[in-house]
Amino acid sequence: MLTIYGVYRSRASRNYWMAEELGIAFQSVPVIQAGRLADPFAADAPINTMSPEFLAINQMGMIPCIKDGDLIMHESLAINLYLARRYGGPLAGKSVEEEGLMSMWTMWAATEVEPYSVALVRIHDNAQENSEPGKAGIAVACRSLKKPLDVLEKHLQTEDYLVGNRFTAADLNLAEVLRYAQTERELFDARPKVKAWIERCQSRDAYKAMQAARSKEPV
């Protein structure tokens, strides 16, 4: 059985969503970020990213991580590409060309989008959005996201999804990276194709199941 290490309120959400999409049985091992704990080494601390038992699985001490049979992987976006190919179905590439495009969009999400979407979510998570530094950080992140989102808007003029005109692991990966930026509504309102695409992605039953589980975790 697939084991996913990590809480839903982390990048592990991507892998939980993927597992739901694939309809595969999985075991969830909640591993919380050490930074969320006053003392991650306390005797009564929950298993976290600094716990020896987790570091024995992932020396990087980061979530998520999976164990699938004898395979252990970290890096959430790569995990999803693996799961799509491992378990097949419409979320996987139908050809080597589609697999290449799925990898391309996933790497694009990680390099061109995520640095700025993560900057946004950190500002909001730290309740800094109304401070002067926070406002400046939001402005920089939004400005940096305009070009990637314009590229995505152009692609979606003729396609409903990123690859093969169907929902794939590439859409899931990018939608989860962009979810961090959805506080900035004007970015999406100005790009109706992008807005409609992410709404389609987030209307899926598997996404709703992931979010329902996420809502039960402490903030």
N, C-alpha and C positions, 0 to 999 in steps of 0.2 A: 504494500500500500504506500502511496505517496505521503510523505510527511512534510508539512510546511512549518518552519520555525519562524515565528514572528507574530506580532499583534496586528490586528486589522488597521489600527491607527499608525500605520507606517507604510513603507513601500511594499510591504507584504500584501497589501490590499490588491495589488496587481495580480499576484499569484493566486490569491483566493478567488478573485473574479474569474481568472482563467480556468481554475479547477471546476468552478460552478458551470462555466460555459461548456466544458468538456463532459460534464456529467460523471466524473470519476470519483470514486471514494478516496478520501484523504483524511489524514490525521492532522489536527492543528496542535502545535506545541507553542503556547504563548510565551514568547521571549520579549521582554520589554526593553526599551532603550535605557541604558544605564544612566544617561543624563537626566532622565525623568525621576530618578530616585535620589533621596537625600544621602543615602549610604548604600551603594550597590553591593558592598561587601559585608553588610550586616547579616547576622545569623538568620534573621527572619526575612531577609530580602527575597522577593520573587526571582525566579530565574531571569537573568538579564544578559545584556551583551558583554558583560565582564565576568559572568559566572564561569568557573572552570569547566563545568559540564557542557556549556555552549561553545566555549573556545576550543574544546576538543573536537567539535564538529566543524566550526568555521574559525580559523585562526585570525581572520580579519576582525572578528568581533562585531559584525554588522548583520542586520536583518534586512531582507529575508534570506533564508537559506532553505534548501530542500534536500531531502534524501529520497531517492526513487530507486529501490533495489539497492545495488551497491554504489550507485552514483550519488555524489554529493556536489551540489552547485550553489553558488551565491551569485549575486547580480540579478535583480528582479526582471529586467527586460530580457536578458539572455535566457533566464529560466523560462519565460513565456514562449520564446521561440522554440526552445527545446521541447516544452510540453506539447506545443502544437504539432511538431513533427513526430513526437513519440506516440501521441494518441490519435493523430489524424483527424479527419473530419473537415468541414468547410473552413475552419479557422487556420488550417495548415495550407502551405503552398501546394498548388497542383502541378507545378513544374519547377525546374531549377531556376527559371527566370522569375517566377513568382516568389520563390524563396529569396532570391537576390534582392528583389524589390522590398520584401518585408524586412530584410536586414537593413536595407538602405534607410527606409523610413524610421526604423527603430533607432539606428545610430543617429539619424538626424534629430529625432526627439531628444536623445540624450545629450547631444552636443550643442544644438542650436536653440532648443526650447527650455530644457529642464533647468539650466543654471539660473534663468530669469524667473521661471515659474516658482522654483524653490525659494528664491529671494523674496518673492511676494508672500508666499505662505508663511515664511518665517517672520516677516514684519507683522502680519496679522495675528499669528499665533502668540507673538510677544506683545500684542496690544500697542504697537508703535505706529499704527497707520495715521494717527492724528498728530504725531510729533513732527517737528521739522525734519529730523533725519529720516523718519519713516516716510514722509511725503516725498522727500528727495529720492529715497530708494525706490519707491513705487514708480516715480516718474522715469527713472533710469531703466527699470525693468520693463515697463510698458513700451518705452521707446525702442528697446532692444528686441521686443517681441513683434513689433510691427512688420518687419521684413519677413520673418518666418511665417507669420500668419497670412501675409499677403500671398506668399508662395502657396500655402495650403488652400487659400480661397480660390486661387486660379486653378489649381488641380481639381478642386471640387465643382468647378463650373460644368464639367462634363462627366464626372464620376460621383457616385454616391458614397464611395468608400475609397481607401487608399490603393488597394491592389485587387484586381480581378472583379471590381465593382460588386464586392460582397464584403461583409464584416469578417475580418481576419485578426490574427494576433497583432498585426501592425496597427490596426485601428485601436485595439484595446490598449496597447502600450502607449500610443500617442495620446489617447483620450485621458488616460490616467496621469500622464505628465502634465497635460493642459488643465486638468481639474484644479491644480494648485493655483491657476491664474484666473479662475472663474469669479473671484471677488471683483475683478476689474471688468465689469459688464460692458463698458464701452468698447473694449477690444473686440468683443464678440458681436455686439450690436452693429458695429461698423462693417462686419464681415458675415453677412447672412448665411452664406453657404457653410462656413465654419460653425456658426451657431447651430444650424439645422443638423449638421453632421454630429456634433457632440451630443445634441439632444437625442438623436437616433441611437447613438452608442449607449447613452445612459438610460434609455428606456427599456433596455433588454432585461429580461427576468433575472439573468445571472448577476448583472450589476446591482439590481435591487436587492437580491439575496445577500450579496457582499455588504452592501450599505446597511442592511438590517442588522447583520452581525456586528458591523463596525459601531453602530449606534449604541450597542449594549456595553461597549467597553468604556472605562472611565477616560475622561478627556485628559 
